[in-house]
């Protein structure tokens, strides 16, 4: 598999989302001196007098210090993500990343598939149990193709819920899409279906019926639903899977959401 590279708009959104979040977070770091651990606070939105020139130093064992440990760890983890993404940006482009106009609005949003929609859907509702389930950290899955897909979503940092529930009235059927993926930075989510075994007539018929049901109810391919077709059951194309997911993510970001310096 090739190295994963985020499309430009996705990379810009990820950077700006984290930059804005970092601005509001408690900032600092941990140090060790004479065998003791201390927390150095360089910014706290609740205490304006704390600055990089006038930091607050606390013992990590003190009551107040313990309250800062989790926020500082969250800050350091997000800062590491931001720095990694920024390094990727400048390794590929010779100009600064744009600002982004949040919240990002969609031109057409028939099902309000936003973060609230994602959070409200419980997962693991599928009732079909295969004879030989694929055991994984994500739970028992129906196939190895699903496992490879979910592992890639994890690598991409895209949250997902396995087998949520959706009623498609035009085919009068309640289905369990393989995944509901969350592009949380842009307040969007989408169903993701991994289709294989196209050589089996009954499976192909169910696949066609499901696609018809999605289409009739305005679940647009590459927007509200992402299709990944596995044409060779012995070879899961990881690059193809990643391209389908990231293309959908990228297409959900309107060009006018990016605010370039020239503008």
Rosetta silent file (secondary structure, phi, psi, omega in degrees, C-alpha in Angstrom):
SEQUENCE: XXXXXXXXXXXXXXXXXXXXXXXXXXXXXXXXXXXXXXXXXXXXXXXXXXXXXXXXXXXXXXXXXXXXXXXXXXXXXXXXXXXXXXXXXXXXXXXXXXXXXXXXXXXXXXXXXXXXXXXXXXXXXXXXXXXXXXXXXXXXXXXXXXXXXXXXXXXXXXXXXXXXXXXXXXXXXXXXXXXXXXXXXXXXXXXXXXXXXXXXXXXXXXXXXXXXXXXXXXXXXXXXXXXXXXXXXXXXXXXXXXXXXXXXXXXXXXXXXXXXXXX
SCORE:     score description
SCORE:     0.000 S_00000001
   1 L     0.000  139.269  177.795    0.000    0.000    0.000 S_00000001
   2 L   -71.487  160.864  177.105    1.168    3.510   -0.833 S_00000001
   3 L   -62.491  136.155 -179.755    1.752    6.084    1.887 S_00000001
   4 L   -73.356  125.215  174.882   -1.510    7.728    2.921 S_00000001
   5 L  -124.455  125.795  177.881   -1.702   11.361    1.817 S_00000001
   6 L   -73.234  139.304  172.774   -4.696   13.492    2.688 S_00000001
   7 L   -57.605  157.919 -173.144   -6.157   15.547   -0.184 S_00000001
   8 H   -55.899  -47.074 -177.153   -5.348   19.250    0.077 S_00000001
   9 H   -65.706  -38.809  177.968   -8.772   20.371    1.336 S_00000001
  10 H   -63.582  -45.060 -179.693   -8.907   17.568    3.910 S_00000001
  11 H   -63.217  -41.093  178.942   -5.412   18.388    5.127 S_00000001
  12 H   -62.972  -42.963  179.850   -6.252   22.098    5.358 S_00000001
  13 H   -65.171  -44.478 -179.595   -9.410   21.372    7.367 S_00000001
  14 H   -61.421  -41.094  179.037   -7.620   18.997    9.728 S_00000001
  15 H   -64.380  -50.633 -175.565   -4.913   21.581   10.372 S_00000001
  16 H   -67.606  -36.542  177.888   -7.258   24.500   10.996 S_00000001
  17 H   -59.546  -44.033 -179.206   -9.625   22.425   13.152 S_00000001
  18 H   -74.366  -36.270  179.252   -6.734   21.484   15.431 S_00000001
  19 H   -61.790  -45.306 -179.947   -5.173   24.956   15.404 S_00000001
  20 H   -66.580  -36.708  178.606   -8.409   26.554   16.603 S_00000001
  21 H   -68.901  -40.114  179.136   -8.890   23.875   19.224 S_00000001
  22 H   -62.575  -34.646 -178.847   -5.314   24.280   20.485 S_00000001
  23 H   -58.107  -31.042 -173.487   -5.861   28.031   20.907 S_00000001
  24 H   -98.710   -3.928 -174.494   -8.484   27.397   23.591 S_00000001
  25 L   -87.914  154.407  167.895   -6.776   24.559   25.440 S_00000001
  26 L   -62.792  132.326 -177.668   -4.738   24.589   28.625 S_00000001
  27 E  -117.249  149.548  178.261   -1.099   24.464   27.505 S_00000001
  28 E   164.050 -168.312 -178.184    1.968   23.176   29.258 S_00000001
  29 E  -158.564  167.976  178.970    4.318   20.268   29.740 S_00000001
  30 E  -102.583  141.102  173.765    5.748   17.894   32.319 S_00000001
  31 E  -132.217  162.686  176.422    9.278   18.100   33.690 S_00000001
  32 E  -125.673  131.642 -178.551   11.269   16.074   36.182 S_00000001
  33 E  -142.756  125.611 -179.524   13.636   17.676   38.705 S_00000001
  34 L    54.592   39.637  177.436   15.459   15.985   41.565 S_00000001
  35 L    77.077    5.673 -179.889   13.400   12.856   41.047 S_00000001
  36 E  -116.509  147.552 -179.461   10.118   14.743   41.300 S_00000001
  37 E   -99.798  136.803  179.175    7.618   15.477   38.545 S_00000001
  38 E  -128.632  153.505  175.467    6.238   18.951   37.960 S_00000001
  39 E  -108.988  125.376  178.344    3.636   20.409   35.633 S_00000001
  40 E  -104.502  113.446 -179.915    4.510   23.673   33.913 S_00000001
  41 E   -96.290  121.259 -178.867    1.379   25.558   32.832 S_00000001
  42 E  -106.750  -11.050  176.525    2.053   28.150   30.118 S_00000001
  43 E  -159.730  133.152  174.244   -1.561   29.044   29.276 S_00000001
  44 L  -143.483  113.643 -177.121   -4.888   28.637   31.021 S_00000001
  45 L   -58.178  -20.946 -179.502   -7.920   30.461   29.571 S_00000001
  46 L   -85.782  -14.145 -178.336   -9.394   30.657   33.075 S_00000001
  47 L  -131.631   87.747 -174.117   -6.280   32.375   34.542 S_00000001
  48 L   -57.652  -27.333 -175.894   -5.087   35.178   32.204 S_00000001
  49 L   -71.829  -13.841  176.465   -1.990   36.002   34.271 S_00000001
  50 L   -79.348  123.430  178.505   -0.395   32.643   33.346 S_00000001
  51 L  -139.174  175.931  176.737    1.850   33.120   30.285 S_00000001
  52 L   -64.506  -30.418  177.815    4.942   31.555   28.784 S_00000001
  53 L   -79.508  -27.345 -179.293    6.984   34.258   30.577 S_00000001
  54 L  -128.568   69.495 -178.089    5.120   33.726   33.831 S_00000001
  55 L   -74.516  165.982  174.865    4.210   30.039   33.920 S_00000001
  56 E  -108.162  126.184 -178.572    2.651   28.234   36.825 S_00000001
  57 E  -110.808  125.600 -176.464    4.668   25.318   38.187 S_00000001
  58 E  -130.088  146.545  171.875    2.866   22.655   40.205 S_00000001
  59 E   -69.053  136.983  179.807    3.824   19.342   41.730 S_00000001
  60 L   -68.179  -13.216  179.669    2.159   16.514   39.818 S_00000001
  61 L   -92.729  -13.462 -178.959    1.214   15.032   43.190 S_00000001
  62 L   -72.195  160.074 -178.937   -0.601   18.108   44.452 S_00000001
  63 H   -61.460  -44.860  179.407   -4.381   18.284   44.268 S_00000001
  64 H   -68.157  -41.400 -179.953   -4.309   21.177   41.795 S_00000001
  65 H   -60.421  -41.762  179.316   -1.505   19.581   39.795 S_00000001
  66 H   -60.589  -33.250  179.980   -3.436   16.332   39.369 S_00000001
  67 H   -68.698  -19.869 -178.896   -6.324   18.286   37.856 S_00000001
  68 H   -91.314  -15.429 -172.738   -3.997   19.550   35.132 S_00000001
  69 H   -59.592  -50.299 -178.545   -2.517   16.185   34.102 S_00000001
  70 H   -64.201  -47.158  177.840   -5.342   15.113   31.789 S_00000001
  71 H   -60.225  -37.859  179.576   -5.753   18.514   30.055 S_00000001
  72 H   -67.724  -40.791  177.239   -1.990   18.757   29.498 S_00000001
  73 H   -62.528  -40.718  177.670   -1.853   15.230   28.033 S_00000001
  74 H   -63.195  -42.115  178.162   -4.746   16.099   25.717 S_00000001
  75 H   -62.236  -47.457 -178.033   -2.943   19.249   24.642 S_00000001
  76 H   -62.870  -39.647  179.457    0.335   17.431   23.992 S_00000001
  77 H   -66.225  -44.041  179.754   -1.406   14.701   21.955 S_00000001
  78 H   -68.435  -36.699  177.852   -3.318   17.202   19.822 S_00000001
  79 H   -63.569  -38.775  177.985   -0.189   19.337   19.375 S_00000001
  80 H   -64.523  -40.340  176.326    1.679   16.261   18.128 S_00000001
  81 H   -61.650  -46.829 -178.351   -1.129   15.595   15.608 S_00000001
  82 H   -61.564  -46.228 -178.994   -1.038   19.216   14.454 S_00000001
  83 H   -61.842  -39.969  179.038    2.748   19.267   14.078 S_00000001
  84 H   -64.360  -43.725  178.473    2.687   16.040   12.062 S_00000001
  85 H   -66.320  -38.316  179.029   -0.008   17.394    9.733 S_00000001
  86 H   -66.284  -38.852  176.393    1.837   20.711    9.367 S_00000001
  87 H   -62.654  -39.860  177.842    5.040   18.863    8.439 S_00000001
  88 H   -62.902  -42.673 -179.333    3.061   16.941    5.813 S_00000001
  89 H   -58.521  -51.434 -175.104    1.665   20.186    4.417 S_00000001
  90 H   -74.875  -15.636  173.548    5.075   21.853    4.001 S_00000001
  91 H   -76.702  -17.158 -176.711    6.608   18.678    2.583 S_00000001
  92 H  -112.127  -28.325 -174.277    4.080   18.882   -0.257 S_00000001
  93 L  -126.988  150.782 -179.065    3.305   22.571   -0.715 S_00000001
  94 L  -103.525   16.677  179.040    5.392   25.748   -0.807 S_00000001
  95 L  -132.393  158.802 -176.163    2.659   28.019    0.522 S_00000001
  96 L   -70.831  150.256  176.997    1.007   28.362    3.898 S_00000001
  97 L   -66.736  151.120 -179.613   -2.188   26.452    4.651 S_00000001
  98 L   -79.162  164.463  165.818   -5.399   28.469    4.392 S_00000001
  99 E   -77.765  164.101 -179.104   -7.731   29.408    7.182 S_00000001
 100 E  -128.175  136.719 -179.785  -11.071   27.595    7.136 S_00000001
 101 L   -87.366   99.319  176.313  -14.519   29.082    7.581 S_00000001
 102 L   -97.344  149.808   -5.658  -16.227   26.968   10.252 S_00000001
 103 L   -73.345  153.955 -178.823  -18.908   25.722   10.514 S_00000001
 104 L   -89.695  120.758 -178.672  -18.837   24.238    7.024 S_00000001
 105 L   -93.684  147.254  176.913  -22.251   24.291    5.356 S_00000001
 106 L   -98.989  146.268  178.155  -23.403   21.798    2.742 S_00000001
 107 L   -68.373  -30.849 -176.886  -25.233   22.847   -0.411 S_00000001
 108 L  -145.994  125.860 -174.594  -27.644   19.944   -0.004 S_00000001
 109 L  -141.212   75.372 -171.633  -28.229   17.979    3.192 S_00000001
 110 L   -67.166  -23.967 -174.446  -31.314   15.747    2.822 S_00000001
 111 L  -120.770    7.428 -178.447  -30.774   13.685    5.989 S_00000001
 112 L    48.157   52.949 -178.108  -28.895   16.100    8.298 S_00000001
 113 L   -85.379   77.975 -178.194  -26.053   13.611    8.583 S_00000001
 114 L  -113.084 -168.691 -179.432  -23.943   15.615   11.005 S_00000001
 115 H   -62.538  -36.235  178.279  -22.087   14.868   14.247 S_00000001
 116 H   -63.271  -41.034  177.156  -25.359   14.860   16.156 S_00000001
 117 H   -60.683  -46.761 -179.449  -26.731   12.258   13.744 S_00000001
 118 H   -60.643  -48.117 -175.952  -23.612   10.129   14.213 S_00000001
 119 H   -64.252  -27.668 -176.335  -23.682   10.329   18.012 S_00000001
 120 H   -82.239  -10.885 -176.459  -27.349    9.329   18.162 S_00000001
 121 L   -96.023  116.697  174.272  -26.870    6.048   16.235 S_00000001
 122 L   -72.581  152.300  179.374  -25.972    2.961   18.275 S_00000001
 123 L  -107.429  179.789  177.891  -23.683    0.435   16.618 S_00000001
 124 L    56.515   49.001 -179.811  -23.342   -3.345   16.462 S_00000001
 125 L  -102.466   -4.389 -179.096  -27.032   -3.902   15.731 S_00000001
 126 L   -63.009  137.413 -177.186  -26.573   -6.472   12.962 S_00000001
 127 L   -99.118  -12.353 -179.253  -28.300   -9.747   13.659 S_00000001
 128 L   -77.318  128.157  177.413  -26.522  -11.908   11.082 S_00000001
 129 L  -119.519  115.238  179.939  -23.820  -14.112   12.595 S_00000001
 130 L   -70.459  160.232  179.292  -21.506  -15.941   10.162 S_00000001
 131 L   -63.597  -35.931  179.439  -20.401  -19.503   10.843 S_00000001
 132 L  -126.959   79.522 -178.627  -16.799  -18.344   11.117 S_00000001
 133 L   -64.729  152.341  176.142  -16.779  -14.713   12.297 S_00000001
 134 E   -90.220  111.739 -178.325  -13.609  -12.668   12.004 S_00000001
 135 E   -81.662  135.827 -177.755  -12.531  -11.786   15.529 S_00000001
 136 E  -155.034  175.746  175.955  -10.890   -8.379   15.957 S_00000001
 137 L   -66.764  -16.589  178.975  -10.417   -5.441   18.296 S_00000001
 138 L   -89.568   -0.470 -175.371  -13.540   -4.012   16.652 S_00000001
 139 E   108.433 -173.404  177.617  -15.629   -7.020   17.676 S_00000001
 140 E   -80.510  122.564 -177.015  -16.779  -10.027   15.662 S_00000001
 141 E  -109.938  166.764 -177.393  -17.024   -9.081   11.983 S_00000001
 142 L   -82.136  -22.499 -175.064  -18.568  -10.829    8.992 S_00000001
 143 L  -157.219  164.393  175.147  -15.424  -10.913    6.872 S_00000001
 144 H   -70.493  -28.694  176.131  -11.722  -10.183    6.620 S_00000001
 145 H   -60.948  -41.907  177.111  -12.538   -7.462    4.089 S_00000001
 146 H   -62.627  -41.467  179.674  -14.472   -5.641    6.798 S_00000001
 147 H   -60.081  -45.638 -179.488  -11.558   -6.057    9.184 S_00000001
 148 H   -65.627  -36.130  177.595   -9.103   -4.522    6.707 S_00000001
 149 H   -65.929  -45.049 -179.553  -11.522   -1.676    6.041 S_00000001
 150 H   -66.862  -37.357  177.129  -12.027   -0.900    9.734 S_00000001
 151 H   -62.426  -38.048  179.000   -8.287   -1.070   10.387 S_00000001
 152 H   -68.755  -38.234  176.154   -7.748    1.487    7.612 S_00000001
 153 H   -61.110  -39.725  177.425  -10.390    3.807    9.077 S_00000001
 154 H   -63.280  -44.028  178.721   -8.530    3.609   12.378 S_00000001
 155 H   -61.563  -33.772 -179.516   -5.235    4.423   10.610 S_00000001
 156 H   -78.747  -10.468 -177.611   -6.931    7.417    8.956 S_00000001
 157 L    73.523   28.237 -179.444   -8.178    8.672   12.318 S_00000001
 158 L  -104.645  113.111  178.648  -11.799    8.488   11.147 S_00000001
 159 E   -63.179  151.363 -179.910  -14.243    7.374   13.874 S_00000001
 160 E  -151.050  158.531  170.957  -16.815    4.783   12.865 S_00000001
 161 E  -123.518  130.671 -176.923  -19.683    2.687   14.172 S_00000001
 162 E   -86.390  129.245  175.002  -20.080   -0.848   12.902 S_00000001
 163 L    50.756   68.580  167.413  -23.526   -1.952   11.702 S_00000001
 164 L   -78.139 -168.440 -175.460  -25.893    0.807   12.719 S_00000001
 165 L  -126.925  139.781 -179.070  -29.532    0.549   11.613 S_00000001
 166 E  -148.065  130.216  177.081  -31.352    2.250    8.753 S_00000001
 167 E   -97.077  124.867  176.787  -34.840    1.787    7.336 S_00000001
 168 E  -107.599  105.198 -171.128  -35.155    2.218    3.554 S_00000001
 169 L   -68.146  -30.656 -176.458  -38.842    2.674    2.845 S_00000001
 170 L   -70.038  -21.655  172.689  -38.639    2.257   -0.948 S_00000001
 171 L  -112.087    4.390  177.818  -37.461   -1.328   -0.545 S_00000001
 172 L    49.209   55.015 -176.763  -39.320   -1.701    2.780 S_00000001
 173 E  -144.839  137.189  171.534  -36.246   -3.068    4.508 S_00000001
 174 E   -94.590  121.236 -176.194  -34.259   -2.292    7.634 S_00000001
 175 E  -114.704  165.563  175.304  -30.577   -2.708    6.850 S_00000001
 176 L  -120.886   87.277  178.343  -27.347   -2.607    8.834 S_00000001
 177 L   -53.277  146.848 -176.864  -24.805   -0.636    6.766 S_00000001
 178 L   -53.809  -44.240 -177.827  -21.267   -1.900    7.322 S_00000001
 179 E  -147.146  151.965  163.058  -20.152    1.385    8.872 S_00000001
 180 E  -114.635  112.413 -176.489  -21.252    4.860    9.751 S_00000001
 181 E   -99.919  148.109 -173.598  -18.099    6.971    9.433 S_00000001
 182 E  -119.006  111.138  172.268  -17.686   10.374   11.058 S_00000001
 183 E   -91.234   71.256 -166.130  -15.842   13.233    9.379 S_00000001
 184 H   -63.060  -27.800 -178.574  -16.191   15.188   12.608 S_00000001
 185 H   -62.781  -27.911 -179.360  -13.988   18.115   11.582 S_00000001
 186 H  -111.439   13.437  176.524  -16.606   19.155    9.014 S_00000001
 187 L    59.086   44.690 -179.491  -19.641   18.032   11.042 S_00000001
 188 E  -136.133  152.227  170.157  -20.527   15.286    8.553 S_00000001
 189 E  -139.877  166.677 -178.146  -20.978   11.535    8.563 S_00000001
 190 E  -154.345  149.969  172.590  -21.718    8.953    5.869 S_00000001
 191 E   -78.288  146.223  178.320  -22.629    5.314    5.539 S_00000001
 192 E  -128.292  126.790  179.863  -19.922    3.070    4.136 S_00000001
 193 E  -119.563  128.721  176.042  -20.658   -0.217    2.401 S_00000001
 194 E  -104.436  111.045 -176.191  -18.034   -2.793    1.459 S_00000001
 195 E  -104.429  124.946  175.808  -19.458   -4.969   -1.323 S_00000001
 196 L  -132.079 -168.295  176.405  -17.828   -8.268   -2.248 S_00000001
 197 L    50.402   40.820  179.720  -18.853  -11.675   -3.580 S_00000001
 198 L   -67.030  -12.096  178.267  -20.355  -10.140   -6.742 S_00000001
 199 L   -79.642  -12.285  179.296  -20.013  -13.587   -8.344 S_00000001
 200 L   -95.448  120.611 -170.730  -22.756  -14.937   -6.041 S_00000001
 201 H   -60.755  -44.121 -177.071  -26.170  -14.231   -7.531 S_00000001
 202 H   -66.641  -40.389  178.107  -28.146  -13.936   -4.280 S_00000001
 203 H   -65.110  -42.513  179.813  -25.568  -11.593   -2.719 S_00000001
 204 H   -62.313  -37.309  178.797  -25.430   -9.504   -5.901 S_00000001
 205 H   -65.742  -41.565  178.696  -29.238   -9.195   -5.867 S_00000001
 206 H   -66.152  -39.253  177.960  -29.219   -7.965   -2.256 S_00000001
 207 H   -61.444  -46.566 -179.476  -26.460   -5.507   -3.095 S_00000001
 208 H   -62.173  -40.796  179.372  -28.410   -4.135   -6.058 S_00000001
 209 H   -63.949  -41.327 -179.005  -31.568   -3.810   -3.937 S_00000001
 210 H   -65.640  -44.174  179.218  -29.654   -1.957   -1.218 S_00000001
 211 H   -62.840  -40.124  177.671  -28.078    0.462   -3.708 S_00000001
 212 H   -61.641  -45.078  179.607  -31.509    1.076   -5.251 S_00000001
 213 H   -61.670  -43.221  176.804  -32.969    1.810   -1.799 S_00000001
 214 H   -60.275  -45.786 -175.887  -30.170    4.265   -0.981 S_00000001
 215 H   -64.119  -44.033 -177.736  -30.589    5.991   -4.341 S_00000001
 216 H   -63.076  -24.696 -177.662  -34.373    6.363   -4.126 S_00000001
 217 L  -107.173   24.150  173.167  -34.038    8.127   -0.775 S_00000001
 218 L    64.175   34.020  167.526  -31.368   10.598   -1.829 S_00000001
 219 L   -92.151  101.049 -171.599  -28.357    8.941   -0.239 S_00000001
 220 L   -80.552  133.825  175.791  -25.859   10.148   -2.819 S_00000001
 221 E   -58.948  132.065 -179.383  -22.803    8.014   -3.667 S_00000001
 222 L    83.578    0.278  175.655  -19.687    9.743   -2.381 S_00000001
 223 L  -127.772  -84.334 -179.149  -21.695   11.923   -0.007 S_00000001
 224 L   -78.285  -18.215  177.031  -24.271   10.270    2.270 S_00000001
 225 E  -143.284  138.269 -179.646  -23.086    6.786    1.316 S_00000001
 226 E  -115.925  124.716  179.751  -19.675    5.524    0.194 S_00000001
 227 E  -103.727  131.598  173.641  -19.449    2.308   -1.829 S_00000001
 228 E  -123.120  115.434 -178.366  -16.306    0.177   -1.883 S_00000001
 229 E   -98.831  124.610  177.506  -16.469   -2.759   -4.292 S_00000001
 230 L  -100.415  100.905 -173.469  -14.145   -5.683   -3.669 S_00000001
 231 L   -81.302  -24.893  179.038  -13.920   -7.339   -7.058 S_00000001
 232 L  -120.265  110.083 -174.888  -11.359   -9.948   -6.045 S_00000001
 233 L   -65.516  -13.223 -179.581  -12.226  -11.669   -2.773 S_00000001
 234 L   -95.511   -9.359 -177.240   -8.598  -12.730   -2.332 S_00000001
 235 L  -137.552  106.668  176.473   -7.116   -9.233   -2.670 S_00000001
 236 L   -85.772  118.860 -176.913   -8.431   -6.269   -0.716 S_00000001
 237 L   -83.515   98.913 -176.802   -7.223   -3.118   -2.478 S_00000001
 238 H   -65.722  -40.333 -179.673   -6.218   -0.836    0.390 S_00000001
 239 H   -62.535  -40.020  178.915   -5.278    2.092   -1.853 S_00000001
 240 H   -65.233  -43.733  179.251   -8.697    1.958   -3.535 S_00000001
 241 H   -59.269  -49.974 -178.623  -10.484    1.841   -0.177 S_00000001
 242 H   -61.382  -41.323 -178.665   -8.561    4.850    1.148 S_00000001
 243 H   -64.251  -37.715  179.377   -9.139    6.808   -2.072 S_00000001
 244 H   -65.671  -43.641 -178.139  -12.909    6.231   -1.915 S_00000001
 245 H   -68.609  -47.631 -177.080  -13.141    7.386    1.699 S_00000001
 246 H   -72.120  -29.198  175.821  -10.857   10.411    1.347 S_00000001
 247 H   -64.914  -41.243  177.756  -12.437   11.462   -1.958 S_00000001
 248 H   -63.519  -46.081  177.992  -15.817   11.589   -0.234 S_00000001
 249 H   -56.054  -48.931 -177.214  -14.322   13.573    2.667 S_00000001
 250 H   -63.307  -41.952 -177.085  -12.665   15.997    0.256 S_00000001
 251 H   -69.447  -20.536  178.408  -15.803   16.482   -1.873 S_00000001
 252 L   -80.066   -4.583 -179.842  -17.833   17.427    1.211 S_00000001
 253 L  -101.613  106.309  178.912  -15.609   20.483    1.718 S_00000001
 254 L   -62.328  145.397  179.764  -16.795   23.391   -0.473 S_00000001
 255 H   -58.049  -35.151 -176.205  -14.002   25.357   -2.110 S_00000001
 256 H   -75.892   -1.520  174.918  -15.300   28.578   -0.568 S_00000001
 257 H   -77.869  -18.857  179.363  -14.753   27.168    2.938 S_00000001
 258 E   -91.876  127.256 -177.026  -11.000   27.700    2.456 S_00000001
 259 E  -109.255   97.130 -179.044   -9.855   31.293    3.055 S_00000001
 260 L   -79.093  154.724 -174.436   -6.571   31.893    1.280 S_00000001
 261 L   -58.538  -36.600 -178.038   -4.318   34.791    2.255 S_00000001
 262 L   -61.840  -27.724 -177.717   -4.760   36.483   -1.134 S_00000001
 263 L   -80.864    0.000    0.000   -8.492   36.764   -0.450 S_00000001
